[in-house]
Amino acid sequence: MECVFGLVGNDFAIVVADSSAVHSILVHKSNEDKIMFLDSHKLIAASGEPGDRVQFTEYVQKNVALYQFRNGIPLTTAAAANFTRGELATALRKNPYSVNILLAGYDKEIGPSLYYIDYIATLHKLEKGAFGYGSYFSLSMMDRHFHSGMSVEEAIDLVDKCINEIRLRLVVAPPNFVIKIVDKDGAREYAWRESVKDTPAPSAE
C-alpha cells in the first residue's frame, strides 16, 4: 500500500513518501526512506518493487553525480528527468523496472519543478502528482485545496490533510511518512509524520 506524492509551491517543491517496507502480509520495517537526494538541489521519490526501487534510484543518483564530476556542472532538473525517463524506456524493452518516480528539483533560472515518471517511461511536468493506492485520496485532497504559489506553511498543511485522509480511508494504511523539501537553499529533510515507531528487538540473554 505505497503512497508517494508531491507538489510545487512558491519557490519550493515538496515530496512525501510512506516509509513502510512490506512484503506480502508482512511489514518488515516502518522507517524505510523512499526519497533519495540526487544532488544538492534534487530529490527522487520512488514506489514499486523494493529491489527495483533501490537499484534504479541508486543507478540514477550515481549517473547524475558522474555527469557533474565529468563536466563540472550539474544536470538541470529537466535533464535529470529526461535521463531517468530514457533509462526506463531502454529497460522497458529488455528487463523492465517496476518503479514509479516523482523527481523534484530547483534550478536558479527556472525555479522549482516536479516531474512524474511512471514504470512505462511516461514523463510529465506537473504542479502536483501522486503514485500508489494513497494517490486516490491525496490527489482528491490536492484537487480541492491546492493552488499555485502556495507558501511552505500552506503546503505542509495540505500534506498533513493528505496523510490524515490516507490513514483514515485506506484499509491498510502506512503509519509513517517522510517529508522532504527542495528550494534555493537546497534539498533537505523537512519532517517525519509517525504513528508507529520501530523498536529494537530485545537482546537474547
LINURKA-V311461 format. One record per pair of residues at least 12 apart in sequence whose C-alpha atoms are under 10 Angstrom apart, sorted by the first residue. I is the first residue (numbers start at 1). GAP is how many residues later the second one is. Records with the same first field share a line. If there is no record, write none. Layout:
BEGIN
I: GAP, GAP
END
This chain:
BEGIN
1: 17, 19, 20, 21, 46, 47, 131, 132, 133, 169, 170, 171, 172, 173
2: 15, 16, 17, 18, 19, 20, 44, 45, 46, 129, 130, 131, 132, 133, 170, 171, 172
3: 13, 14, 15, 16, 17, 43, 44, 45, 127, 128, 129, 130, 131, 132, 133, 134, 135, 160, 163, 170, 171, 174
4: 12, 13, 14, 15, 30, 31, 41, 42, 43, 96, 97, 98, 125, 126, 127, 128, 129, 130, 131, 134, 173, 174
5: 12, 13, 40, 41, 96, 97, 111, 123, 124, 125, 126, 127, 129, 130, 133, 134, 137, 154, 157, 158, 174
6: 39, 96, 97, 98, 108, 109, 110, 120, 121, 122, 123, 124, 125, 132, 133, 136, 149, 153, 173, 174, 175
7: 95, 97, 105, 106, 107, 108, 119, 120, 121, 122, 123, 135, 139, 140, 141, 143, 148, 151, 152, 174
8: 96, 97, 103, 104, 105, 106, 118, 119, 120, 121, 138, 139, 140, 141, 142, 143, 144, 147, 173, 174
9: 103, 104, 118, 119, 137, 138, 139, 140, 141, 142, 143, 145, 146, 174
10: 101, 102, 138, 139, 140, 141, 142, 145, 173
11: 95, 96, 99, 100, 101, 102, 138, 139, 140, 141, 171, 172, 173
12: 92, 93, 94, 99, 100, 101, 102, 137, 138, 139, 140, 143, 169, 170, 171, 172, 173, 174, 175
13: 29, 30, 90, 91, 92, 93, 98, 99, 100, 101, 114, 115, 139, 142, 167, 168, 169, 170, 174
14: 29, 90, 91, 98, 99, 100, 114, 138, 141, 142, 145, 165, 166, 167, 168, 169, 173, 174, 175, 176
15: 20, 28, 29, 30, 87, 88, 89, 99, 113, 114, 115, 144, 163, 164, 165, 166, 167, 174, 175
16: 18, 19, 29, 86, 114, 143, 146, 147, 161, 162, 163, 164, 165, 174, 175, 176, 177
17: 15, 16, 17, 18, 28, 29, 30, 85, 113, 114, 115, 117, 146, 157, 159, 160, 161, 162, 163, 175
18: 12, 13, 14, 15, 16, 17, 29, 116, 145, 155, 156, 157, 158, 159, 160, 161, 174, 175, 176
19: 12, 13, 14, 15, 16, 155, 156, 157, 158, 159, 173, 174, 175
20: 12, 13, 14, 153, 154, 155, 156, 157
21: 12, 13, 29, 153
22: 27, 28, 152
23: 26, 27
27: 147
28: 170
29: 168, 169, 170
30: 144, 145, 146, 147, 164, 165, 166, 167, 168, 169
31: 144, 145, 146, 147, 161, 163, 165, 166, 167
32: 144, 145, 146
33: 12, 13, 144, 145, 146
34: 12, 13, 16, 19, 20, 23, 143, 144
35: 12, 22, 66, 67, 68, 143, 144, 145, 154
36: 18, 21, 22, 25, 67, 144, 151
37: 20, 21, 24, 66, 67, 68, 143, 145, 150, 151, 152
38: 19, 20, 22, 23, 24, 25, 26, 27, 39, 42, 65, 66, 67, 149
39: 22, 23, 25, 26, 29, 35, 36, 66, 147, 148
40: 34, 65, 66, 142, 143, 144, 145, 146, 147, 148
41: 33, 35, 36, 63, 64, 65, 66, 67, 71, 140, 141, 142, 143, 144, 145, 146, 147
42: 19, 33, 34, 35, 38, 61, 62, 63, 64, 65, 70, 71, 72, 139, 140, 141, 144, 145, 146
43: 18, 34, 59, 60, 61, 62, 63, 71, 137, 138, 139, 143, 144, 145
44: 13, 14, 16, 17, 36, 37, 57, 58, 59, 60, 61, 70, 71
45: 12, 55, 56, 57, 58, 59, 71, 86, 135
46: 53, 54, 55, 56, 57, 71, 72, 85, 86
47: 51, 52, 53, 54, 55, 71, 72, 84, 85
48: 49, 50, 51, 52, 53, 70, 71, 83, 84
49: 48, 49, 50, 51
50: 48, 49
51: 46, 47, 48
52: 44, 45, 46, 47, 48
53: 44, 45, 46, 47, 48
54: 45
55: 42
56: 28, 31, 32, 41, 42, 43
57: 27, 42, 44
59: 25, 28
60: 20, 21, 23, 24, 27
61: 19, 23
63: 17, 20, 21
64: 12, 15, 16, 19, 20
75: 32
76: 29, 30, 31, 32, 33, 34
77: 26, 27, 28, 29, 30, 33, 34, 35, 36, 37, 38
78: 25, 26, 27, 28, 29, 35, 36, 37, 47
80: 23, 24, 25, 35
81: 20, 21, 22, 23, 24, 33, 34, 35, 36, 42, 43, 44
82: 33, 35, 39, 41, 42
84: 17, 19, 33, 37, 39
85: 16, 31, 32, 33, 34, 35, 36, 37, 38, 39
86: 35, 36, 37
87: 34
88: 12, 29, 30, 31, 32, 33, 34
89: 30, 31, 32, 33
90: 31
91: 28, 29, 30
92: 27, 28, 29
93: 27
96: 23, 24, 25
97: 21, 22, 23, 24
98: 20, 21, 22
99: 18, 19, 20, 21, 22
100: 16, 17, 18, 19, 20, 21, 22, 30, 31, 32
101: 14, 15, 16, 17, 18, 20, 22, 29, 30
102: 12, 13, 14, 15, 16, 21, 22, 23, 24, 26, 27, 28, 29
103: 12, 13, 14, 22
104: 12, 21, 22, 76, 77, 78, 79, 83
105: 76, 77, 78, 79, 81, 82
106: 75, 76, 77, 78, 79, 80, 81
107: 76, 77, 79
108: 75, 76
111: 72, 73
112: 15, 70, 71, 72
113: 12, 13, 14, 15, 69, 70
114: 12, 13, 14, 15
115: 12, 13, 14
116: 12, 13, 14, 15
117: 14
118: 13
127: 19, 20, 21
128: 14, 15, 18, 19, 20
129: 13
130: 12
133: 33, 37, 39, 40
134: 28, 29, 31, 32, 33, 35, 36, 39, 40
135: 27, 31
136: 29, 30, 33, 34
137: 24, 25, 26, 27, 28, 29, 30, 31, 32, 33
138: 20, 21, 22, 23, 24, 25, 26, 27, 28
139: 23
140: 22, 25
141: 17, 18, 20, 21, 22, 24
142: 13, 16, 17, 19, 20
144: 14
145: 12, 13, 16
146: 12
152: 29
156: 23, 34, 35
159: 20
160: 17, 19, 33
163: 12, 13, 14, 30
164: 29
167: 28
174: 20, 21, 22
175: 18, 19, 20, 21, 22
176: 16, 17, 18, 19, 20, 21
177: 14, 15, 16, 17, 18
178: 12, 13, 14, 15, 16
179: 12, 13, 14
180: 12
END
